[in-house]
Amino acid sequence: MMENSAIKDAVQLLDAHPDYRLIRRIQSRTAYAESEAQNLSRGVVVDTETTGINADKDAIIELGMVLFEYDEKTGQAYRVLASFDQLEDPGFAIPPESTAVHGITDEMVAGRRIGDEEVEKFLQGVTLVVAHNARFDRVFLEKRLPFFESLPWGCSLAQVDWNGEGMGSAKLDYIAYQYGFFYEAHRAEEDCFALLEILQQPLPRSGDLVLKSILNGLAQKSYQIYATGSPFETKDILKARAYRWDADKKSWHTTVSGDDALKAEVAWLKSSVYNGKKARVEIEVHNCLTRFSSRAGNRAAREI
């Protein structure tokens, strides 16, 4: 008792001192707020651990999920309804470099398999899936569990302007530190509870809840723009603007969200890449059902 009291006194003393900042271990919650509303939506936070980063060759070895209810207008979460964590044997040896990251060994997954029917039942009624780096998790999950294809996805990495909000990094554990807590990173269920905690924090500058920021962009279309036929000498300009090279399509490309951003990017391409000359670009349109997936969206050429 005296030890707990001493810790409490020390915490209060340090919290009040401008030269110290406390970092607390995150505790799994059963609720974030109380509500008598009958029209709350269901969301799920997901995280995967895998044998590597290549979805064509690697496989999921752990799936974590946390199911919660939330208000679509405000992003406020209420009850945490359930959590899920299962391991799966990939059918081949887990590379040592992967085990070094998440700590999952061949012995831990031997003979284990994620239950397809259990996952589908867990996701019943869900209107939003959130991951931190959905471009990674969605591709792996749709390959292994196609039911995820039918759900809207949001991404706390790509759809939150962490840099604009003054965060020095968008890594999940760094963001957690900035909000004053830590957790055992790189195990799926722990990462899910940490992400849900972050989703309920106010952004430093806008003041919106992180989840609200994701919801704001959910209905927006995303546009993957391919700078087809761009002059070779413009490659450094494109790279500096974060365009990526697609070896199969032999084209530099980028992704923007919203019609205004599309217009601005096309105008930039015309002036800075094509030197004001008539050009032809390809634009692939995605919504929340295909965004961050490896599945193609609607694609068409456009004269600019």
Legacy VTK file of the C-alpha trace (Angstrom):
# vtk DataFile Version 3.0
C-alpha trace
ASCII
DATASET POLYDATA
POINTS 304 float
0.000 0.000 0.000
2.778 2.402 0.987
4.637 1.527 -2.213
1.558 2.382 -4.338
1.113 5.602 -2.425
4.760 6.527 -2.942
4.493 5.861 -6.672
1.342 7.973 -6.891
3.043 10.856 -5.091
6.096 10.588 -7.361
3.928 10.563 -10.484
2.032 13.676 -9.369
5.309 15.436 -8.554
6.898 14.627 -11.921
3.727 15.439 -13.862
3.732 18.905 -12.331
7.404 19.571 -13.143
8.144 21.251 -16.515
11.466 19.392 -16.933
9.972 15.896 -16.812
7.549 13.964 -18.928
6.030 10.635 -17.912
5.458 7.753 -20.311
2.872 5.247 -19.089
2.284 1.669 -20.206
-0.932 1.405 -22.183
-3.673 -0.597 -20.494
-6.262 -2.452 -22.552
-9.601 -0.713 -22.130
-13.146 -2.015 -22.112
-14.591 1.413 -22.945
-13.529 4.940 -23.891
-16.807 6.662 -23.048
-20.403 5.852 -22.195
-23.265 6.338 -24.618
-26.939 5.490 -24.766
-27.034 6.044 -28.532
-28.536 3.238 -30.571
-26.955 4.132 -33.926
-23.264 3.587 -33.214
-21.143 1.909 -35.862
-18.724 -0.962 -35.477
-15.066 -0.611 -36.376
-12.132 -2.966 -36.138
-8.442 -2.246 -35.756
-6.264 -4.882 -37.426
-2.589 -5.758 -37.446
-0.650 -8.613 -38.963
2.748 -10.125 -38.317
4.256 -11.848 -41.333
7.285 -13.805 -42.495
8.418 -10.816 -44.568
7.257 -7.858 -46.652
6.577 -9.502 -50.034
2.920 -10.544 -50.192
3.626 -12.742 -53.221
6.128 -14.885 -51.288
5.538 -14.255 -47.602
2.623 -15.192 -45.358
0.701 -14.042 -42.301
1.775 -15.728 -39.077
-0.342 -13.679 -36.649
-3.586 -11.722 -36.918
-4.715 -9.347 -34.205
-8.014 -7.453 -34.156
-9.863 -5.209 -31.712
-13.576 -4.590 -32.244
-15.098 -1.337 -30.994
-18.152 0.877 -31.433
-17.855 4.484 -32.545
-19.743 7.587 -33.640
-19.251 8.211 -37.370
-19.734 11.977 -36.978
-17.203 12.607 -34.211
-14.849 9.617 -34.296
-15.478 9.032 -30.591
-15.070 5.381 -29.577
-17.281 3.875 -26.884
-17.224 0.215 -25.830
-14.457 -2.172 -26.807
-16.525 -5.183 -27.807
-13.955 -7.938 -28.290
-10.376 -8.736 -29.226
-8.899 -11.480 -31.400
-5.416 -12.933 -31.717
-4.435 -16.098 -33.559
-1.213 -17.543 -34.949
-0.750 -19.436 -38.200
1.866 -21.844 -39.488
3.064 -20.459 -42.859
4.206 -23.881 -44.032
7.862 -22.871 -44.194
10.547 -21.647 -41.797
10.163 -18.113 -40.471
13.265 -16.119 -41.468
15.445 -15.193 -38.473
15.327 -11.516 -39.417
11.524 -11.597 -39.133
11.615 -13.368 -35.775
14.036 -10.676 -34.597
11.286 -8.091 -35.196
8.194 -9.781 -33.729
9.630 -12.626 -31.665
7.428 -15.288 -33.271
9.227 -18.601 -33.775
8.535 -21.739 -35.798
7.709 -23.577 -32.566
5.037 -21.021 -31.634
3.135 -21.391 -34.923
3.636 -25.118 -35.537
0.308 -26.696 -36.514
-1.642 -23.456 -35.888
-4.143 -21.904 -38.295
-6.256 -18.745 -38.205
-9.925 -19.731 -38.222
-11.594 -18.393 -41.362
-15.113 -18.738 -39.970
-14.078 -17.141 -36.667
-12.666 -14.110 -38.505
-15.773 -13.721 -40.648
-18.010 -13.949 -37.577
-15.830 -11.411 -35.726
-16.223 -8.947 -38.619
-20.016 -9.168 -38.904
-21.538 -5.676 -38.912
-18.191 -3.887 -39.222
-18.312 -0.672 -41.263
-14.645 0.310 -41.040
-11.286 -1.471 -40.861
-8.325 0.606 -39.676
-4.656 -0.338 -39.881
-1.429 1.579 -39.454
-0.019 1.102 -42.961
-3.058 -0.466 -44.599
-1.093 -0.833 -47.853
0.759 -3.646 -46.110
-1.937 -5.318 -44.009
-4.746 -5.149 -46.560
-2.787 -6.899 -49.307
-1.778 -9.757 -47.002
-5.259 -10.110 -45.475
-7.168 -10.085 -48.772
-4.855 -12.789 -50.084
-5.399 -15.006 -47.042
-8.948 -13.981 -46.035
-10.874 -12.616 -49.057
-13.755 -11.510 -46.806
-11.703 -8.366 -46.100
-12.230 -7.270 -49.738
-15.837 -6.277 -49.029
-15.029 -3.880 -46.177
-14.149 -0.162 -46.227
-10.569 0.503 -45.115
-8.892 3.472 -43.488
-5.207 4.021 -42.749
-3.804 5.906 -39.776
-0.452 6.198 -41.561
-1.516 7.477 -44.996
-4.705 9.363 -44.098
-3.426 11.441 -41.183
-1.116 14.387 -41.835
1.300 13.578 -39.026
3.962 15.906 -40.412
1.498 18.768 -40.686
0.396 18.071 -37.126
3.978 18.515 -35.926
4.918 14.870 -35.396
8.534 14.073 -36.215
7.698 10.544 -37.337
4.636 8.530 -38.315
5.865 5.303 -36.715
3.270 3.924 -34.328
5.569 3.555 -31.339
6.902 7.107 -31.794
3.377 8.540 -31.965
2.521 6.590 -28.824
5.492 8.143 -27.005
4.372 11.601 -28.080
0.964 10.926 -26.538
2.589 9.733 -23.329
2.388 5.955 -23.419
4.336 2.886 -24.526
3.519 -0.735 -25.322
5.153 -3.989 -26.345
5.430 -3.316 -30.066
5.371 -5.812 -32.951
2.873 -8.307 -31.607
-0.449 -8.017 -33.394
-2.989 -7.693 -30.579
-0.819 -5.267 -28.570
-0.330 -3.127 -31.684
-4.118 -3.057 -32.191
-4.839 -1.809 -28.669
-2.083 0.791 -29.066
-3.536 1.995 -32.364
-7.039 2.252 -30.928
-5.618 4.352 -28.091
-3.969 6.638 -30.651
-7.181 6.874 -32.690
-8.818 8.420 -29.626
-6.196 11.132 -29.132
-6.667 14.734 -30.331
-4.329 15.807 -33.108
-1.869 18.427 -31.807
-2.821 21.247 -34.180
-6.276 20.583 -35.629
-7.682 19.211 -32.362
-9.690 16.522 -34.189
-9.570 12.985 -32.893
-7.232 10.878 -35.029
-10.131 8.592 -35.972
-12.164 11.628 -37.068
-9.364 12.618 -39.445
-9.550 9.174 -41.059
-13.332 9.293 -41.275
-13.146 12.704 -42.981
-11.225 11.153 -45.852
-13.176 7.921 -46.060
-15.639 9.093 -48.707
-12.981 10.859 -50.765
-11.764 9.230 -53.930
-8.063 8.512 -54.293
-6.317 8.970 -57.614
-3.234 7.055 -58.654
-1.611 9.187 -61.335
0.818 7.654 -63.819
3.129 10.131 -65.572
3.262 8.073 -68.752
5.949 8.983 -71.232
7.607 11.436 -68.873
10.998 12.630 -70.194
13.930 10.723 -68.718
15.566 13.901 -67.489
12.590 14.612 -65.194
13.099 11.468 -63.099
14.856 13.337 -60.294
12.066 15.931 -60.171
9.509 13.155 -59.907
11.495 11.311 -57.233
11.821 14.518 -55.229
8.031 14.815 -55.288
7.752 11.247 -53.906
6.738 9.611 -57.185
7.578 5.906 -57.340
8.711 3.857 -60.311
6.461 1.024 -61.516
8.708 -1.370 -63.395
5.803 -3.332 -64.910
4.044 -0.248 -66.259
7.357 1.557 -66.885
5.973 4.737 -65.426
6.404 7.056 -62.438
3.297 7.349 -60.286
1.894 8.974 -57.173
-1.401 8.906 -55.258
-3.465 11.901 -54.174
-6.817 12.205 -52.395
-9.703 14.400 -53.492
-10.602 16.264 -56.673
-8.722 19.442 -55.748
-5.508 17.518 -55.164
-5.966 15.740 -58.509
-6.333 19.034 -60.380
-3.283 20.496 -58.651
-1.127 17.444 -59.381
-2.111 17.295 -63.041
-1.320 21.019 -63.380
2.088 20.436 -61.754
2.846 17.566 -64.139
1.982 19.642 -67.176
4.182 22.568 -66.167
7.088 20.848 -64.385
7.369 17.487 -66.156
5.909 17.940 -69.621
7.119 21.558 -69.987
3.651 22.843 -70.838
3.305 20.559 -73.848
0.302 18.390 -74.548
0.686 15.054 -72.771
-1.239 11.962 -71.805
-1.407 10.600 -68.267
-3.253 7.614 -66.824
-5.424 7.951 -63.733
-6.665 5.042 -61.621
-9.572 5.823 -59.290
-10.009 4.158 -55.907
-12.526 4.431 -53.078
-12.490 2.998 -49.554
-13.377 -0.462 -50.869
-10.278 -0.719 -53.077
-7.923 1.855 -51.551
-4.678 0.297 -50.192
-5.542 -2.966 -51.965
-3.515 -4.630 -54.707
-6.748 -4.817 -56.711
-6.962 -2.358 -59.589
-9.403 0.527 -59.617
-11.050 2.124 -62.643
-8.287 3.375 -64.929
-8.450 5.739 -67.889
-6.124 7.906 -69.956
-6.444 11.687 -69.828
-5.053 14.378 -72.130
-3.507 17.280 -70.229
LINES 1 305
304 0 1 2 3 4 5 6 7 8 9 10 11 12 13 14 15 16 17 18 19 20 21 22 23 24 25 26 27 28 29 30 31 32 33 34 35 36 37 38 39 40 41 42 43 44 45 46 47 48 49 50 51 52 53 54 55 56 57 58 59 60 61 62 63 64 65 66 67 68 69 70 71 72 73 74 75 76 77 78 79 80 81 82 83 84 85 86 87 88 89 90 91 92 93 94 95 96 97 98 99 100 101 102 103 104 105 106 107 108 109 110 111 112 113 114 115 116 117 118 119 120 121 122 123 124 125 126 127 128 129 130 131 132 133 134 135 136 137 138 139 140 141 142 143 144 145 146 147 148 149 150 151 152 153 154 155 156 157 158 159 160 161 162 163 164 165 166 167 168 169 170 171 172 173 174 175 176 177 178 179 180 181 182 183 184 185 186 187 188 189 190 191 192 193 194 195 196 197 198 199 200 201 202 203 204 205 206 207 208 209 210 211 212 213 214 215 216 217 218 219 220 221 222 223 224 225 226 227 228 229 230 231 232 233 234 235 236 237 238 239 240 241 242 243 244 245 246 247 248 249 250 251 252 253 254 255 256 257 258 259 260 261 262 263 264 265 266 267 268 269 270 271 272 273 274 275 276 277 278 279 280 281 282 283 284 285 286 287 288 289 290 291 292 293 294 295 296 297 298 299 300 301 302 303
